[in-house]
Amino acid sequence: MLNRTVQPSLKEIEKIDFVAPEKHAINAHVNLYHMKSVPNETARLDLYFDAGKCKGTNGIPLFVSGLLLSGTDAKSSTEIHDIINGLGGFFETGLSVENSVVSIYCLRENLDAIFTTLMDAIQNLSFHEQEVAEFLADKKQQFNISQEKVSFLAQREFQKKLFASNESYGSVTELEDFDNVSINDLKSFHKRHYLNGLSKVVIVGDIEQNLVEKISEACKPMAIQSTAKHVDLLRNDSGEFIHEKEGAMQTAIRVGRTLFNKKHADFLDFLILHTILGDYFGSRLMSNIREDKGYTYGIGTALSELSETGHFLTATEVRKDVRDATLNEIKFEFNRLRTELVPNDELELVKSYMLGQLLKSADGPYAMTDLFLGAELQGMGLEFYNDALKAIHEITPERIQALAVKYLKWEDMTIVAFG
């Protein structure tokens, strides 16, 4: 019998037994990944397209992504949504710098019918003039509202400076794009990057093999015929870019630089450094700038990955009167990691936190599929995460300091403040 007066023994996490999805080749360049071991009746299907922001100009990738379910010659936008909603499905799109993804969530028994509706909507998208005009008017209004937010303005400016070496990656949507786009431009992008740009299919759910094969076969005509190409080197414009906004009560701050992704030898150890600096509630930036100084409600760091490269970011919003003081404190924390060894007790706390977060992120088939996709983006497998466990156990204060000296030079940073 379990004795509840005795504390359970603690066991260090050494290895996680991952379950990888099954791989099915759609063609030589496109795969379908199926995570079958789902212990309930739910399902998810993701369609990835080589249709990210860097693949077009003047806001066209954003507009086409938003118009995917805007109607065919046979069905209106309302009818398409009614079919999906009537089957208990949920539809969403996501647009990143390099990719576009279309996702549907539903009960597995309805996946076939919803997938058929979705494919019909995408393949026979008609770009009716009225639907396009209404969509653009709505998005233009949202854009005008967003332009009043310092966080939106800071992020736009940061993206332009971060990806300054490549115009396609650094371009952002401008107000005039909503008025200047033509339906022919939308159709051309849709044909090239959707009808002939499918780059990956993911299914999560206890789906029968015959349906998996049906989905694979249906996707073949849209599958890309060559490996999607992305840049492998990006350089940021370093320096301070300070912008005043009349009437703003807050100032949004972005500090960061181009860096690397999982394929780089320093990635796993830098992940630990970035956690210490700003990736958990007890991080140094939170402890200093929120808890001690009271300048902000929140501040944090992030590592973002692209197919061949990546970048590092520190982000916060503060009162406009403490903008310069906040930048000084961020610089102080960068330099402290470069000049002082991290105390062992702090490092052990961060190690325990990261081990727990990694174990939590592998909880269940949906989470494990997302882990797999994060590694697959760079041509890796799930063993990458056991390598991460090993790196966490073996990291030393000296190694962290060496990485900070190498990658946290203030003069290498793009520093944007808007407010």
Steps between C-alpha positions, in 0.01 A plus 500: 500500500623849415633682806401863443709621795821416312620739230553327165863467397625741235636358178718701264382517140764332286307397189155536347353219294355681202251368250557631149220531244489264204647642182331464160656644184262706287777567249879527510484835683181487708410268788186425695560439872235306693490480881252220551526432875228743617292352785183697422271595212671826401708571192710777349619550144763754393584599143832686466564718195810673369305825523656702782543876511842480335344344189308810396487877527243771573310291753393238245599193710293640789200574280494161327535318831200688636290437187545122475142429609344804330300294254496309173273536197276232655512596872510831679726569797199469730403160357853364541522613861152366572601154375811494718318638803212256449745212520647634822822610334725794576715662231798733535789629292846604607752706306869517589796651320563182299182289511124504503305233687132409484367297793170329572393350833206264525374161609677228304173371357452836323854548376430355156203729430672812634821424308299463178331836561831667585678369191214608276511849653876537449528339156199681354545834673339757272604838652159657443539876478249577776653246743848638434385862541325424830800306631746775408280769653477304826876434510576863418290612795680253727833626367407862577406401855825306541700802389395671821666225706866550584559123518385462138715789380806380690470148364469627141809717538688219672421258217628746240827553686541137606471372142666803342728284286208344313215710363259204473538411868499857622197627307186594690146583390437871436169687505503560124526125435133459589400737219753398235470121498336348193297181478737375230790534746306298757413230247859475379636457854228246584579292193873494557518464877180310587387302196863405438662573836387238754813411698377278787187330635448404864219287645451441872226253582405134503420508131463188287770430244263529205416861596869583540560365150203695365632824648847429366365435152281811506801714593724376220389755236589785739833360621805713426727353236832612646639562847385838633795740508568745783795725579768359729653829613334815628671805652334758722566873505657557840452823697222697672186602312288720725160628380270741679123460476294798611250418771636154574500403867724197450819428313546162332858371500655231281864395536646214300711368218510234230638176636450131417263204528517143634763395248763725659745348749430778754121488485425270795738674738381844388145383575605465864665841499186661357285329767716646776481842339130526422304184424331422833325701768802501731739605224755775549317751281169437682663516842678824420268699275161382629551388860776737610449810285127472426547629145278243329241226548711260302822458308645195333729355239421271209689287251329485161604250236481502123582216262867591474560766764333675795502798731505606866259757646440685824159671518312718747276804539581759764391846615637755256693681774711191578591405143868588531525350849349175373745479211784556747375216720466263203857588402608449862353147507665414168836618632458328838474166322812590301709600801374283790453126537140389566476378864452124532173531694345718225625264232357195678163674529496577128606145416212358704256742336617414148491125563144529629393716205648256251323209664174698503540591131510127412172423679259342253491436126414857399789645700739231380401566138578869547840409646565279200403778258734742678791264437387385154509862377880476518522140380534351849316233697361474853838392641588869483303544823695230682810686385339804665463307826867409484599862434298619800668247730850583375491880468747693715518865613819537296328384182211743557740789548691409183174501299397836649838648405452372147132577435383772743715790388288814527665646190371204295137559599214662311336725758156641417284717726164639390287722720 
